[in-house]
Amino acid sequence: MGVAPEEIPQGLPHITLAQVFDALSYYLDHQNEINSYIQRNRIPDELIDPLLQYL
């Protein structure tokens, strides 16, 4: 989403910077599996209330 890892704990203070980098590392090690899961569980745009689409 274009947010620097260092900025994430500012918006989510219960998450440490180390946890952010752990999550990024895990994603990079399992990218195909995670992307497949995201795609399988994606809600089609036509089923999302228009008022919520751009949140």
CHARMM-style PDB file with segment names, atoms N, HN, CA, C and O in Angstrom:
ATOM      1  N   MET     1       0.822  -1.201   0.000  1.00  0.00      PROA
ATOM      2  CA  MET     1       0.000   0.000   0.000  1.00  0.00      PROA
ATOM      3  C   MET     1       0.861   1.259   0.000  1.00  0.00      PROA
ATOM      4  O   MET     1       0.340   2.373   0.046  1.00  0.00      PROA
ATOM      5  N   GLY     2       2.146   1.084  -0.051  1.00  0.00      PROA
ATOM      6  HN  GLY     2       2.569   0.178  -0.088  1.00  0.00      PROA
ATOM      7  CA  GLY     2       3.029   2.228  -0.154  1.00  0.00      PROA
ATOM      8  C   GLY     2       3.418   2.878   1.163  1.00  0.00      PROA
ATOM      9  O   GLY     2       4.007   3.960   1.165  1.00  0.00      PROA
ATOM     10  N   VAL     3       3.103   2.244   2.273  1.00  0.00      PROA
ATOM     11  HN  VAL     3       2.624   1.366   2.271  1.00  0.00      PROA
ATOM     12  CA  VAL     3       3.456   2.789   3.586  1.00  0.00      PROA
ATOM     13  C   VAL     3       4.815   2.222   3.999  1.00  0.00      PROA
ATOM     14  O   VAL     3       5.050   1.019   3.886  1.00  0.00      PROA
ATOM     15  N   ALA     4       5.690   3.077   4.471  1.00  0.00      PROA
ATOM     16  HN  ALA     4       5.499   4.054   4.563  1.00  0.00      PROA
ATOM     17  CA  ALA     4       6.995   2.621   4.942  1.00  0.00      PROA
ATOM     18  C   ALA     4       6.814   1.778   6.204  1.00  0.00      PROA
ATOM     19  O   ALA     4       5.975   2.106   7.042  1.00  0.00      PROA
ATOM     20  N   PRO     5       7.580   0.705   6.355  1.00  0.00      PROA
ATOM     21  CA  PRO     5       7.447  -0.150   7.547  1.00  0.00      PROA
ATOM     22  C   PRO     5       7.540   0.637   8.855  1.00  0.00      PROA
ATOM     23  O   PRO     5       6.853   0.319   9.826  1.00  0.00      PROA
ATOM     24  N   GLU     6       8.374   1.642   8.874  1.00  0.00      PROA
ATOM     25  HN  GLU     6       8.931   1.901   8.085  1.00  0.00      PROA
ATOM     26  CA  GLU     6       8.560   2.437  10.091  1.00  0.00      PROA
ATOM     27  C   GLU     6       7.307   3.224  10.472  1.00  0.00      PROA
ATOM     28  O   GLU     6       7.149   3.611  11.630  1.00  0.00      PROA
ATOM     29  N   GLU     7       6.423   3.462   9.518  1.00  0.00      PROA
ATOM     30  HN  GLU     7       6.551   3.148   8.578  1.00  0.00      PROA
ATOM     31  CA  GLU     7       5.205   4.231   9.782  1.00  0.00      PROA
ATOM     32  C   GLU     7       4.075   3.365  10.342  1.00  0.00      PROA
ATOM     33  O   GLU     7       3.164   3.895  10.979  1.00  0.00      PROA
ATOM     34  N   ILE     8       4.109   2.075  10.125  1.00  0.00      PROA
ATOM     35  HN  ILE     8       4.848   1.645   9.607  1.00  0.00      PROA
ATOM     36  CA  ILE     8       3.007   1.194  10.502  1.00  0.00      PROA
ATOM     37  C   ILE     8       2.750   1.206  12.010  1.00  0.00      PROA
ATOM     38  O   ILE     8       1.591   1.314  12.409  1.00  0.00      PROA
ATOM     39  N   PRO     9       3.766   1.100  12.864  1.00  0.00      PROA
ATOM     40  CA  PRO     9       3.489   1.135  14.311  1.00  0.00      PROA
ATOM     41  C   PRO     9       2.877   2.453  14.794  1.00  0.00      PROA
ATOM     42  O   PRO     9       2.254   2.493  15.855  1.00  0.00      PROA
ATOM     43  N   GLN    10       3.049   3.512  14.034  1.00  0.00      PROA
ATOM     44  HN  GLN    10       3.555   3.479  13.172  1.00  0.00      PROA
ATOM     45  CA  GLN    10       2.437   4.792  14.425  1.00  0.00      PROA
ATOM     46  C   GLN    10       0.917   4.703  14.365  1.00  0.00      PROA
ATOM     47  O   GLN    10       0.224   5.262  15.215  1.00  0.00      PROA
ATOM     48  N   GLY    11       0.400   3.998  13.358  1.00  0.00      PROA
ATOM     49  HN  GLY    11       0.963   3.544  12.668  1.00  0.00      PROA
ATOM     50  CA  GLY    11      -1.045   3.833  13.219  1.00  0.00      PROA
ATOM     51  C   GLY    11      -1.576   2.632  13.980  1.00  0.00      PROA
ATOM     52  O   GLY    11      -2.769   2.556  14.275  1.00  0.00      PROA
ATOM     53  N   LEU    12      -0.696   1.697  14.298  1.00  0.00      PROA
ATOM     54  HN  LEU    12       0.273   1.759  14.058  1.00  0.00      PROA
ATOM     55  CA  LEU    12      -1.063   0.483  15.034  1.00  0.00      PROA
ATOM     56  C   LEU    12      -0.081   0.322  16.188  1.00  0.00      PROA
ATOM     57  O   LEU    12       0.819  -0.515  16.123  1.00  0.00      PROA
ATOM     58  N   PRO    13      -0.245   1.112  17.240  1.00  0.00      PROA
ATOM     59  CA  PRO    13       0.758   1.144  18.312  1.00  0.00      PROA
ATOM     60  C   PRO    13       0.938  -0.164  19.078  1.00  0.00      PROA
ATOM     61  O   PRO    13       1.910  -0.307  19.819  1.00  0.00      PROA
ATOM     62  N   HSD    14       0.030  -1.115  18.917  1.00  0.00      PROA
ATOM     63  HN  HSD    14      -0.760  -0.999  18.315  1.00  0.00      PROA
ATOM     64  CA  HSD    14       0.184  -2.410  19.584  1.00  0.00      PROA
ATOM     65  C   HSD    14       1.126  -3.336  18.816  1.00  0.00      PROA
ATOM     66  O   HSD    14       1.433  -4.434  19.279  1.00  0.00      PROA
ATOM     67  N   ILE    15       1.582  -2.894  17.647  1.00  0.00      PROA
ATOM     68  HN  ILE    15       1.332  -2.002  17.271  1.00  0.00      PROA
ATOM     69  CA  ILE    15       2.517  -3.668  16.823  1.00  0.00      PROA
ATOM     70  C   ILE    15       3.885  -2.992  16.876  1.00  0.00      PROA
ATOM     71  O   ILE    15       3.991  -1.776  16.716  1.00  0.00      PROA
ATOM     72  N   THR    16       4.922  -3.784  17.099  1.00  0.00      PROA
ATOM     73  HN  THR    16       4.835  -4.772  17.229  1.00  0.00      PROA
ATOM     74  CA  THR    16       6.273  -3.229  17.133  1.00  0.00      PROA
ATOM     75  C   THR    16       6.861  -3.224  15.723  1.00  0.00      PROA
ATOM     76  O   THR    16       6.383  -3.928  14.834  1.00  0.00      PROA
ATOM     77  N   LEU    17       7.888  -2.433  15.540  1.00  0.00      PROA
ATOM     78  HN  LEU    17       8.277  -1.861  16.263  1.00  0.00      PROA
ATOM     79  CA  LEU    17       8.575  -2.405  14.253  1.00  0.00      PROA
ATOM     80  C   LEU    17       9.169  -3.776  13.931  1.00  0.00      PROA
ATOM     81  O   LEU    17       9.171  -4.196  12.774  1.00  0.00      PROA
ATOM     82  N   ALA    18       9.668  -4.467  14.940  1.00  0.00      PROA
ATOM     83  HN  ALA    18       9.667  -4.126  15.881  1.00  0.00      PROA
ATOM     84  CA  ALA    18      10.206  -5.816  14.729  1.00  0.00      PROA
ATOM     85  C   ALA    18       9.120  -6.747  14.198  1.00  0.00      PROA
ATOM     86  O   ALA    18       9.394  -7.576  13.331  1.00  0.00      PROA
ATOM     87  N   GLN    19       7.884  -6.624  14.707  1.00  0.00      PROA
ATOM     88  HN  GLN    19       7.661  -5.950  15.412  1.00  0.00      PROA
ATOM     89  CA  GLN    19       6.780  -7.459  14.223  1.00  0.00      PROA
ATOM     90  C   GLN    19       6.433  -7.131  12.773  1.00  0.00      PROA
ATOM     91  O   GLN    19       6.085  -8.023  11.999  1.00  0.00      PROA
ATOM     92  N   VAL    20       6.526  -5.864  12.410  1.00  0.00      PROA
ATOM     93  HN  VAL    20       6.809  -5.140  13.039  1.00  0.00      PROA
ATOM     94  CA  VAL    20       6.281  -5.465  11.022  1.00  0.00      PROA
ATOM     95  C   VAL    20       7.297  -6.151  10.111  1.00  0.00      PROA
ATOM     96  O   VAL    20       6.931  -6.727   9.086  1.00  0.00      PROA
ATOM     97  N   PHE    21       8.568  -6.087  10.488  1.00  0.00      PROA
ATOM     98  HN  PHE    21       8.866  -5.619  11.320  1.00  0.00      PROA
ATOM     99  CA  PHE    21       9.596  -6.713   9.654  1.00  0.00      PROA
ATOM    100  C   PHE    21       9.479  -8.231   9.656  1.00  0.00      PROA
ATOM    101  O   PHE    21       9.783  -8.869   8.649  1.00  0.00      PROA
ATOM    102  N   ASP    22       9.045  -8.822  10.766  1.00  0.00      PROA
ATOM    103  HN  ASP    22       8.798  -8.303  11.584  1.00  0.00      PROA
ATOM    104  CA  ASP    22       8.789 -10.263  10.800  1.00  0.00      PROA
ATOM    105  C   ASP    22       7.696 -10.630   9.798  1.00  0.00      PROA
ATOM    106  O   ASP    22       7.822 -11.608   9.062  1.00  0.00      PROA
ATOM    107  N   ALA    23       6.624  -9.839   9.777  1.00  0.00      PROA
ATOM    108  HN  ALA    23       6.522  -9.044  10.375  1.00  0.00      PROA
ATOM    109  CA  ALA    23       5.512 -10.103   8.858  1.00  0.00      PROA
ATOM    110  C   ALA    23       5.956  -9.955   7.408  1.00  0.00      PROA
ATOM    111  O   ALA    23       5.587 -10.764   6.557  1.00  0.00      PROA
ATOM    112  N   LEU    24       6.740  -8.934   7.130  1.00  0.00      PROA
ATOM    113  HN  LEU    24       7.040  -8.277   7.822  1.00  0.00      PROA
ATOM    114  CA  LEU    24       7.245  -8.736   5.764  1.00  0.00      PROA
ATOM    115  C   LEU    24       8.148  -9.891   5.348  1.00  0.00      PROA
ATOM    116  O   LEU    24       8.073 -10.365   4.215  1.00  0.00      PROA
ATOM    117  N   SER    25       8.986 -10.336   6.249  1.00  0.00      PROA
ATOM    118  HN  SER    25       9.047  -9.951   7.170  1.00  0.00      PROA
ATOM    119  CA  SER    25       9.880 -11.458   5.973  1.00  0.00      PROA
ATOM    120  C   SER    25       9.074 -12.729   5.701  1.00  0.00      PROA
ATOM    121  O   SER    25       9.368 -13.467   4.762  1.00  0.00      PROA
ATOM    122  N   TYR    26       8.059 -12.978   6.525  1.00  0.00      PROA
ATOM    123  HN  TYR    26       7.819 -12.378   7.289  1.00  0.00      PROA
ATOM    124  CA  TYR    26       7.212 -14.159   6.334  1.00  0.00      PROA
ATOM    125  C   TYR    26       6.517 -14.089   4.977  1.00  0.00      PROA
ATOM    126  O   TYR    26       6.459 -15.082   4.251  1.00  0.00      PROA
ATOM    127  N   TYR    27       5.991 -12.915   4.639  1.00  0.00      PROA
ATOM    128  HN  TYR    27       6.038 -12.109   5.228  1.00  0.00      PROA
ATOM    129  CA  TYR    27       5.322 -12.746   3.344  1.00  0.00      PROA
ATOM    130  C   TYR    27       6.281 -13.043   2.196  1.00  0.00      PROA
ATOM    131  O   TYR    27       5.925 -13.754   1.257  1.00  0.00      PROA
ATOM    132  N   LEU    28       7.483 -12.509   2.268  1.00  0.00      PROA
ATOM    133  HN  LEU    28       7.772 -11.931   3.031  1.00  0.00      PROA
ATOM    134  CA  LEU    28       8.443 -12.731   1.187  1.00  0.00      PROA
ATOM    135  C   LEU    28       8.820 -14.203   1.045  1.00  0.00      PROA
ATOM    136  O   LEU    28       9.080 -14.677  -0.060  1.00  0.00      PROA
ATOM    137  N   ASP    29       8.849 -14.924   2.165  1.00  0.00      PROA
ATOM    138  HN  ASP    29       8.638 -14.538   3.064  1.00  0.00      PROA
ATOM    139  CA  ASP    29       9.165 -16.353   2.130  1.00  0.00      PROA
ATOM    140  C   ASP    29       7.998 -17.209   1.648  1.00  0.00      PROA
ATOM    141  O   ASP    29       8.207 -18.342   1.213  1.00  0.00      PROA
ATOM    142  N   HSD    30       6.762 -16.684   1.718  1.00  0.00      PROA
ATOM    143  HN  HSD    30       6.592 -15.764   2.071  1.00  0.00      PROA
ATOM    144  CA  HSD    30       5.557 -17.459   1.379  1.00  0.00      PROA
ATOM    145  C   HSD    30       4.638 -16.687   0.434  1.00  0.00      PROA
ATOM    146  O   HSD    30       3.417 -16.834   0.491  1.00  0.00      PROA
ATOM    147  N   GLN    31       5.218 -15.877  -0.419  1.00  0.00      PROA
ATOM    148  HN  GLN    31       6.210 -15.757  -0.465  1.00  0.00      PROA
ATOM    149  CA  GLN    31       4.471 -14.955  -1.262  1.00  0.00      PROA
ATOM    150  C   GLN    31       3.413 -15.642  -2.135  1.00  0.00      PROA
ATOM    151  O   GLN    31       2.274 -15.178  -2.179  1.00  0.00      PROA
ATOM    152  N   ASN    32       3.753 -16.713  -2.820  1.00  0.00      PROA
ATOM    153  HN  ASN    32       4.679 -17.089  -2.785  1.00  0.00      PROA
ATOM    154  CA  ASN    32       2.784 -17.378  -3.695  1.00  0.00      PROA
ATOM    155  C   ASN    32       1.600 -17.924  -2.906  1.00  0.00      PROA
ATOM    156  O   ASN    32       0.450 -17.761  -3.313  1.00  0.00      PROA
ATOM    157  N   GLU    33       1.879 -18.566  -1.786  1.00  0.00      PROA
ATOM    158  HN  GLU    33       2.814 -18.699  -1.455  1.00  0.00      PROA
ATOM    159  CA  GLU    33       0.823 -19.136  -0.951  1.00  0.00      PROA
ATOM    160  C   GLU    33      -0.113 -18.051  -0.416  1.00  0.00      PROA
ATOM    161  O   GLU    33      -1.333 -18.215  -0.437  1.00  0.00      PROA
ATOM    162  N   ILE    34       0.454 -16.949   0.061  1.00  0.00      PROA
ATOM    163  HN  ILE    34       1.445 -16.815   0.078  1.00  0.00      PROA
ATOM    164  CA  ILE    34      -0.347 -15.866   0.628  1.00  0.00      PROA
ATOM    165  C   ILE    34      -1.159 -15.170  -0.455  1.00  0.00      PROA
ATOM    166  O   ILE    34      -2.338 -14.882  -0.250  1.00  0.00      PROA
ATOM    167  N   ASN    35      -0.551 -14.898  -1.595  1.00  0.00      PROA
ATOM    168  HN  ASN    35       0.407 -15.133  -1.761  1.00  0.00      PROA
ATOM    169  CA  ASN    35      -1.284 -14.251  -2.687  1.00  0.00      PROA
ATOM    170  C   ASN    35      -2.430 -15.124  -3.179  1.00  0.00      PROA
ATOM    171  O   ASN    35      -3.503 -14.618  -3.510  1.00  0.00      PROA
ATOM    172  N   SER    36      -2.208 -16.432  -3.227  1.00  0.00      PROA
ATOM    173  HN  SER    36      -1.337 -16.843  -2.958  1.00  0.00      PROA
ATOM    174  CA  SER    36      -3.268 -17.358  -3.620  1.00  0.00      PROA
ATOM    175  C   SER    36      -4.415 -17.305  -2.617  1.00  0.00      PROA
ATOM    176  O   SER    36      -5.580 -17.264  -3.013  1.00  0.00      PROA
ATOM    177  N   TYR    37      -4.101 -17.304  -1.335  1.00  0.00      PROA
ATOM    178  HN  TYR    37      -3.154 -17.337  -1.014  1.00  0.00      PROA
ATOM    179  CA  TYR    37      -5.116 -17.226  -0.284  1.00  0.00      PROA
ATOM    180  C   TYR    37      -5.905 -15.921  -0.403  1.00  0.00      PROA
ATOM    181  O   TYR    37      -7.131 -15.927  -0.294  1.00  0.00      PROA
ATOM    182  N   ILE    38      -5.218 -14.818  -0.621  1.00  0.00      PROA
ATOM    183  HN  ILE    38      -4.221 -14.813  -0.709  1.00  0.00      PROA
ATOM    184  CA  ILE    38      -5.881 -13.520  -0.758  1.00  0.00      PROA
ATOM    185  C   ILE    38      -6.833 -13.546  -1.947  1.00  0.00      PROA
ATOM    186  O   ILE    38      -7.968 -13.082  -1.844  1.00  0.00      PROA
ATOM    187  N   GLN    39      -6.381 -14.079  -3.059  1.00  0.00      PROA
ATOM    188  HN  GLN    39      -5.458 -14.456  -3.142  1.00  0.00      PROA
ATOM    189  CA  GLN    39      -7.211 -14.137  -4.264  1.00  0.00      PROA
ATOM    190  C   GLN    39      -8.451 -15.014  -4.047  1.00  0.00      PROA
ATOM    191  O   GLN    39      -9.547 -14.643  -4.467  1.00  0.00      PROA
ATOM    192  N   ARG    40      -8.288 -16.162  -3.401  1.00  0.00      PROA
ATOM    193  HN  ARG    40      -7.398 -16.463  -3.060  1.00  0.00      PROA
ATOM    194  CA  ARG    40      -9.423 -17.067  -3.146  1.00  0.00      PROA
ATOM    195  C   ARG    40     -10.457 -16.440  -2.222  1.00  0.00      PROA
ATOM    196  O   ARG    40     -11.643 -16.753  -2.321  1.00  0.00      PROA
ATOM    197  N   ASN    41     -10.030 -15.568  -1.334  1.00  0.00      PROA
ATOM    198  HN  ASN    41      -9.066 -15.314  -1.253  1.00  0.00      PROA
ATOM    199  CA  ASN    41     -10.922 -14.988  -0.337  1.00  0.00      PROA
ATOM    200  C   ASN    41     -11.344 -13.557  -0.639  1.00  0.00      PROA
ATOM    201  O   ASN    41     -11.983 -12.899   0.183  1.00  0.00      PROA
ATOM    202  N   ARG    42     -10.983 -13.087  -1.819  1.00  0.00      PROA
ATOM    203  HN  ARG    42     -10.465 -13.621  -2.486  1.00  0.00      PROA
ATOM    204  CA  ARG    42     -11.321 -11.728  -2.225  1.00  0.00      PROA
ATOM    205  C   ARG    42     -12.824 -11.608  -2.445  1.00  0.00      PROA
ATOM    206  O   ARG    42     -13.436 -12.483  -3.057  1.00  0.00      PROA
ATOM    207  N   ILE    43     -13.410 -10.542  -1.956  1.00  0.00      PROA
ATOM    208  HN  ILE    43     -12.912  -9.830  -1.459  1.00  0.00      PROA
ATOM    209  CA  ILE    43     -14.830 -10.270  -2.169  1.00  0.00      PROA
ATOM    210  C   ILE    43     -14.956  -9.491  -3.477  1.00  0.00      PROA
ATOM    211  O   ILE    43     -14.310  -8.457  -3.646  1.00  0.00      PROA
ATOM    212  N   PRO    44     -15.787  -9.981  -4.407  1.00  0.00      PROA
ATOM    213  CA  PRO    44     -15.962  -9.272  -5.684  1.00  0.00      PROA
ATOM    214  C   PRO    44     -16.462  -7.838  -5.460  1.00  0.00      PROA
ATOM    215  O   PRO    44     -17.275  -7.579  -4.573  1.00  0.00      PROA
ATOM    216  N   ASP    45     -15.962  -6.928  -6.274  1.00  0.00      PROA
ATOM    217  HN  ASP    45     -15.302  -7.138  -6.995  1.00  0.00      PROA
ATOM    218  CA  ASP    45     -16.313  -5.510  -6.129  1.00  0.00      PROA
ATOM    219  C   ASP    45     -17.818  -5.279  -6.121  1.00  0.00      PROA
ATOM    220  O   ASP    45     -18.309  -4.421  -5.387  1.00  0.00      PROA
ATOM    221  N   GLU    46     -18.560  -6.038  -6.934  1.00  0.00      PROA
ATOM    222  HN  GLU    46     -18.162  -6.735  -7.531  1.00  0.00      PROA
ATOM    223  CA  GLU    46     -20.008  -5.807  -7.025  1.00  0.00      PROA
ATOM    224  C   GLU    46     -20.748  -6.208  -5.745  1.00  0.00      PROA
ATOM    225  O   GLU    46     -21.912  -5.848  -5.569  1.00  0.00      PROA
ATOM    226  N   LEU    47     -20.086  -6.947  -4.853  1.00  0.00      PROA
ATOM    227  HN  LEU    47     -19.141  -7.239  -4.996  1.00  0.00      PROA
ATOM    228  CA  LEU    47     -20.712  -7.331  -3.589  1.00  0.00      PROA
ATOM    229  C   LEU    47     -20.356  -6.388  -2.437  1.00  0.00      PROA
ATOM    230  O   LEU    47     -20.866  -6.537  -1.326  1.00  0.00      PROA
ATOM    231  N   ILE    48     -19.486  -5.423  -2.705  1.00  0.00      PROA
ATOM    232  HN  ILE    48     -19.072  -5.302  -3.607  1.00  0.00      PROA
ATOM    233  CA  ILE    48     -19.077  -4.469  -1.672  1.00  0.00      PROA
ATOM    234  C   ILE    48     -19.953  -3.229  -1.773  1.00  0.00      PROA
ATOM    235  O   ILE    48     -20.144  -2.678  -2.858  1.00  0.00      PROA
ATOM    236  N   ASP    49     -20.481  -2.799  -0.643  1.00  0.00      PROA
ATOM    237  HN  ASP    49     -20.326  -3.247   0.237  1.00  0.00      PROA
ATOM    238  CA  ASP    49     -21.291  -1.599  -0.607  1.00  0.00      PROA
ATOM    239  C   ASP    49     -20.472  -0.437  -1.168  1.00  0.00      PROA
ATOM    240  O   ASP    49     -19.341  -0.232  -0.729  1.00  0.00      PROA
ATOM    241  N   PRO    50     -21.001   0.326  -2.119  1.00  0.00      PROA
ATOM    242  CA  PRO    50     -20.245   1.421  -2.722  1.00  0.00      PROA
ATOM    243  C   PRO    50     -19.680   2.414  -1.710  1.00  0.00      PROA
ATOM    244  O   PRO    50     -18.641   3.027  -1.957  1.00  0.00      PROA
ATOM    245  N   LEU    51     -20.353   2.577  -0.579  1.00  0.00      PROA
ATOM    246  HN  LEU    51     -21.197   2.079  -0.378  1.00  0.00      PROA
ATOM    247  CA  LEU    51     -19.874   3.515   0.435  1.00  0.00      PROA
ATOM    248  C   LEU    51     -18.606   3.004   1.127  1.00  0.00      PROA
ATOM    249  O   LEU    51     -17.888   3.789   1.747  1.00  0.00      PROA
ATOM    250  N   LEU    52     -18.323   1.703   1.029  1.00  0.00      PROA
ATOM    251  HN  LEU    52     -18.906   1.066   0.526  1.00  0.00      PROA
ATOM    252  CA  LEU    52     -17.176   1.109   1.710  1.00  0.00      PROA
ATOM    253  C   LEU    52     -16.031   0.754   0.775  1.00  0.00      PROA
ATOM    254  O   LEU    52     -14.952   0.394   1.245  1.00  0.00      PROA
ATOM    255  N   GLN    53     -16.230   0.844  -0.516  1.00  0.00      PROA
ATOM    256  HN  GLN    53     -17.106   1.137  -0.898  1.00  0.00      PROA
ATOM    257  CA  GLN    53     -15.234   0.371  -1.484  1.00  0.00      PROA
ATOM    258  C   GLN    53     -13.888   1.051  -1.361  1.00  0.00      PROA
ATOM    259  O   GLN    53     -12.865   0.419  -1.625  1.00  0.00      PROA
ATOM    260  N   TYR    54     -13.849   2.298  -0.976  1.00  0.00      PROA
ATOM    261  HN  TYR    54     -14.680   2.811  -0.762  1.00  0.00      PROA
ATOM    262  CA  TYR    54     -12.588   3.038  -1.019  1.00  0.00      PROA
ATOM    263  C   TYR    54     -12.032   3.352   0.372  1.00  0.00      PROA
ATOM    264  O   TYR    54     -11.257   4.294   0.536  1.00  0.00      PROA
ATOM    265  N   LEU    55     -12.427   2.564   1.368  1.00  0.00      PROA
ATOM    266  HN  LEU    55     -13.057   1.798   1.235  1.00  0.00      PROA
ATOM    267  CA  LEU    55     -11.902   2.779   2.712  1.00  0.00      PROA
ATOM    268  C   LEU    55     -10.545   2.166   2.857  1.00  0.00      PROA
ATOM    269  OT1 LEU    55      -9.942   2.247   3.928  1.00  0.00      PROA
TER     270      LEU     55
END
